[in-house]
Amino acid sequence: MKKSGGRAVLGFALPEIRAMVKMIKAFPEIEQAAVAGSTRRMKETIGDIDILAISDQPGKAMERFAGLPQIAHIYAKGPTKTMVRLKNGLDADIRVVPKESFGAALSYFTGSKDHNIFLREMAIKKGWKLNEYGLFKGKKIIAGRTEEEIYRAFGLRYIEPEIRENTGEIEASRQNKLPKLIGYGDLKGDLQIQTNWTDGANSIKEMALEAKRLGLEYIAITDHTRSLAMTGGADEKKLLKQMAEIDKIQKDMRGIRILKGAEVNIGKDGSLDIDDKTLAKLDVVGAAVHSHFNLSRQDQTKRIIRAMENPHVDIIFHLTTRVINKREPIELDIDAIIKAAKRTGTVLEIDAYPDRLDIKDEYVRKCVEAGVKMSIDSDAHSTSHIKYLEFGVAQARRGWAEKSDIINAWPLEKMLNFLK
């Protein structure tokens, strides 16, 4: 808790935040409401929640907000701003702002701080003033109703919240070189799914039906392998048995393709715990580190590169093994890893599970720049986890990834042809 600075994992907190914003939007006095801050930028963790609203009866709206069931304590309540602590331990503020300032306030409270400072400095150079109330030329407001209006006034294209970090996005916008970020509905498949054959809660069929319900066209079943004994990991015999079972289920399954895969364990020396003959029979082979987290940077890097060099390993799952707020990432030379991924044609995964989000956004951006392809996978251990794909997409967007960078945003045949 000390290390996390009291920050909550976005993916675990977001459903509750969305439910609360939905309730606020339903207040009769509220014309519009939106969440801002790091939640809107879809950061890995969030410290508090900023909500903005438009209302012509702010006092009444504040009364209603203060009565929401999620609230544990009210710090302060005024005519246009209320500050509370929620039952989940997070602090939340709601502000009612004038209609003509909503875009300016949304931009200001979304951040990031560095992005905002850059915009304010641009305004100053033009003899303007930018704050949460609008963009002003003298006393006259020239933009503020929407964020688009503000960017347009600066001669910029709209910048998506996920990349507002002052890492070159303003310059890219000015030159019309912003990436067309992968969209939240762009994924066609999920290439890491565990079932009750190992440590998952649901059957192959149940996972496939849920993925289909969520609009996916294919999934890969990637149960753990033998050296993860505590998960009931599969050996070669069990894997072959599972492949036959998948064929049987696929016969009755329309509208979704079930790919045969495995999450193969990478040994201390980079060797795998399943033989090549069996790996060759799988559609998708993921390999992952689950032990020996304390090796030196050099040994850890060598270990993963050796696994990548296996002609059957398609994807490295959760590369750095971190668990946000719980476990530090392993030490790696990320540039050497990306170079090896490029050379061997290995895909690096963005694990979408909320407290993994592994690889992190800056590594995603390095992959994009190096032309290394990635996959976004839920790492689902139950049907309720498949929807976590959204957070992997957010991570990819923060790393400037487009649809062309993510193999499971591609049609099935194209994706399969790309694999080793």
N, C-alpha and C positions, 0 to 999 in steps of 0.2 A: 504493500500500500504506500509505504514511504517513497519508494522509487517511482511509482506511477504518478506521484503528486496528486493523488485522488482523482485521476482521469479515468473515465469509463470507456470500455471498448464500444465503439460506435455500433457495430452490428447487433450487440446485445441490448443496447439502449434504444435504438431507433424505432422499433415497433411501438414502444410506449410513447415516444415523442410524437410519432405520426398520429397515434390515437388521440393524443391530447390536442394537437393542432386541428384535427378533424372536429373535435368537440367545440373548439374556439370558433372555427369557421361556421359552425351551426348556430352560434349565438345570433338572435335576431338583430342585435345592434352592430354586428360585424359585417363589413362589406367585403373585406379581403384580409387574409392573414397568411404569413409565411415564416418559416424558420430560417434563421440566418446563421452567422458564426461558422465554427469548424464543422458543425453538423451539415450545413449546406455545402461546404467544400468537401464533404465526405472524407474527412481526415480519419486516420486509424482509431484515434481516441479523442474524446471530447471532454472539456473541463466543465462547461456550463451550457445552458440553452438560452438563445436569444430569439424571441418571437416578436414580430412586428405586425401591426394591424392598422386598418383604416376603419374609423367609426365616427358617426356624427353624434353618438351618445357615449363618449369614452367612460364617463363615470359609471354608468350602468354595466358596461362591458367589464370594467375592473371588478365590480361587485361579483359578477358571474364567474369571472376567472378565479377570484379568491375562494369561491365555493367548489372548485373542481375536486373530485375525489382523490386525485393523485397528489394533492398538496399536504405536506406534513407541517409546515411552519411558514408564517408570513413575516418576512423581515421588514417590509415597508410597503404601504399602499397609498398611492397618490391619485390625482384625477386622470393622469395619462400614463402612469408607470407603476407597475407592481413587481416586487421582488420576493421570491419564495424559495423554500427548499422543498423538493419533491420527496415522496416516500422512498424512492430509489437512491436517495442520497445526493442527487445532483441539484445544483441551484438553477433556477429559471427566472428570466425577466420577460415581462411583456410590456411593449411600448405602443401606444397609439400615436400615429403620425399623420400629418395632413396628407390628403390625396396627392397634392402637387409635389410632395417631398418623398413619396413612398419609394421610388426607384433610388433616390439618393441615399435614403436611410438603409435600404436593403443592401446597396453597394458598400456603404460605410460599415455596417454591422456584420457583413459577410466576411470582409477582409480579403486576403491576409493584410496584416498591418503594413508589410513592405510594399504590397501591391498598391494599397491606398496612398502611402507616402509618395510613391512614384507618380500617381495620378494628380495628387495635390500639387506636387512640384511642377508638373506640366501646366496646371491651371495658373500657377503663380507666374510662370514664364510668359503666359499670354495676357497677364494683367487681370486674370479672373480669380475667383475664390471658390473652392469646392469643400463642402462639409456635408453633414448628414441631412441638411435642409435643402440642398440643391447646389447647382452650379450657377454662380452669379457673375454678372458683368456690372460692376458698381452695385447698385441696389436692385438691379433687374435680374430676375431668375431666368436663365436661358435653357436650363434642362433640370430634370429632377423627378418627373412623373414615373419614368421607367429607367432601368439601367441602360437599355439600348440607346435611349436619348442622350445619356451622358457620354457613352463611348463614341456615339456619332458626332457629338459636338467637338470631340478631340480628333476626329477623322480616323477613328478606330472601328474595327469590326468587333461585334460582341464577343466577350471572352467568357468561356464557361467557368463557373465557380471552382471546379476541381483544379484548374491550372492557374488560379490567381495567387501566385507565390513570388512574383517578381523574379522569375528565373528565365526571362527572355520572352514571356508571352506578350508583353506590350509591344515590343519591337516586332515580333512575328505578326501581330495584329496590324500594325502600321504598314508592314510590307505585304499584307494579304497572304501570309505564309503560315497561318494557324493550322494545326492538324485538324482533320475531320475526325474527331474523337469517336472511338467505338461507342455505340449506343447501348442503352440498358436492355434493349430487346434484340440485340444482334446475335446472341449465342445460339447455335443450332445443336450443340451437344455438350456433354459433361464427361470428362475423361478420367475422373477419379471418384469411384463410388464403391463403398464397402457394404457387404451384406451380412446376413446371419451365418454365412459360411465361415466367417471369422468373427470380428468384434462388432459387426453392425447389428442393428436392431430388427431389420426387415429383410424379407426374402428378395431374391433377384426380381421376381415378377412384380412385387409391390413397389420396388424402386423404379422399375421400368414404367409402370402405370402412372406413378406420380410424376416422373419426368415428362411423360407424354401429356399429362394434364397441364403441366406448366409450359407446354408448347415446344419441348425439345424434340429433335428428330433422331438423335442417337445418344447412347450412353456407353461407357466402358465400365465393366465390372472389374474392379482392381482390388481384390482382397489381399491381405497380407500373406507373406510367405514364411517358410518354416522357422527361420531363426527368431521370429517374433512369437515365441512359444506361448506367451501369455494371451495372445489374441487367437490361439488355435490356428496359427499360420499354416498355409498349404505347402505340402511337398509336391514333387512332380506328379505323383499318383493322384493326389487330391485335385490338383489343377486340371488334369486330363478328365477327371470325373466331372468337374465343374463345367468344362468346355462342352461335354456331351449334354449336360443339363441345360446349358444356355441354348444349344441347338433345339432341344425339345420345347423349351419355353417360346423360342422365336417362332416356331411353327404356328402357334396359336395367337401370336402377337402381331397386330396390324398397326401401322403408323409410327412405329419406332423400331430402330435397329439396336440390338444388344450386342455390343462388341466384347470379345473375350480379352481380358487383360489381367494384369497383376501388379501389385505394389511390391516389387522385389527389394529385398534388403541389401544395402551396400555394406560389406564387411569392412573391418578396420583397414585392410590393405586395398580396398576398392574392388574386391572380388564380389560376385553375386551368389546368392544361396539357392539358385535354380539353374539347372544345366541348360546349355545353349540349344540343345535339341528340342527341349520343351518350350523355351522362350520363342523359338522360331515358329511355333504353332499358334502363338497368340497374335491378336490383331494389334494390340497396344501394350507396350511394356513400359511401365513407370519404374524408376529406381529411386530409393530414398535412404537417407541416413536416419537411423533410430538409436544409435549408441555411439560410444567413444566420442562424446561431444568436446572433450578437452584436448584433443590432438593439437599440435602446433599448426599455425597458419599454412606452413609449407606442406605438412603431411596431409592436412585436411583437403587442401587444394589438389594435391596429387591423387588422393583417394577418389575424389569426385571425377577428376579428369579420366582416371582409369575406367571408371564405370561408364562414362560417356563414350569411351572408345570401343565398348562392346557393340558389335554390329546390330544387336537386337534391342538395345536400350533407346527408346524413342524420346522419353521425357524424364527430366529430373524433377521429382515431386518435392515440394517445400524445401527448396535448396538450403536455406540457412538454419532450418529446424527451430527457429525462434517461436516462443509462445508469448504474445504481448502481455506485459505486466507480470509474467511468471518465469520465463526462461530466456536467457540471453542467446543471441545467434551464435553459431559456431564461427570461428575465425577463418576467413577465406580471402584469397586474392581474387576479387570479383572480376577484374579485368582479364586475368588469365582464364577464368572459368568461361567468360563470354567469348573469348577468342577460341577456346576449345569447342564450345557449343557451335560456333560458326563453322569451324573446320570439320567437325564430325556430323553436322546436321542434326544436332540434338536440340530438342525443344526445352525451354525452361518454363516451369509452371508458375502461375500466380495462384496460390492456394487461397480460395475465397473464404475459408472458415474464419469467422470474425476475429478470433484472437491469434490467427496465424498471419494472414495477408502477406504471404511469403512467396515471391520476392517483393521487397518494398519498392515504393514508387520511383526512387532515384535509380534503382537497378533496372526497372522497367524501361526507363528512359534511355539508359545505356544500351539495352537490348535493341530498342527501336533504332537508335543511331547506328548500331553495328549490323543491323539487318538480321538479328537473331530472332527466330519466331518463338512465340509463347503460347501457352494454353491457359484458360481460366477454368479452374475446376472447383467443385464445391467441397470435396473431401467429405462427402456426406456419409454419416454412419447411421442415418435414419431418414425416413421420407421427409421429415420436417426440415432437414438440412439443405435440400437441393436448392431452395430459394435463396440460400446464402450466395449464390452466383453473383447476385447484384453487387456485393461488396468487392468481389474480384474485379468486376467491370469498373467500379469506382477507382480501384487501385490502378488498373490499366489506364484509365482516363487521366489520373493524376500524373502518370508517367508518359503522357502524350501519345498513347498507343491508338492506332487506327484498326479498323476491321481487318485490314490486310496483314497486320502483325500477329493476329490471334488465330491459331489454326482451327479451333472449334467454333469460330464464327463463319467457317467455310462450309460449303455443302460436303456431305459425307465422302463421296468419291475423291474429291480434290484433297480433303484432309488425309484420307488413307494413302493416297498416292504420294503425299509429302513425307510420310513416315518412312523410317529406314526399311 
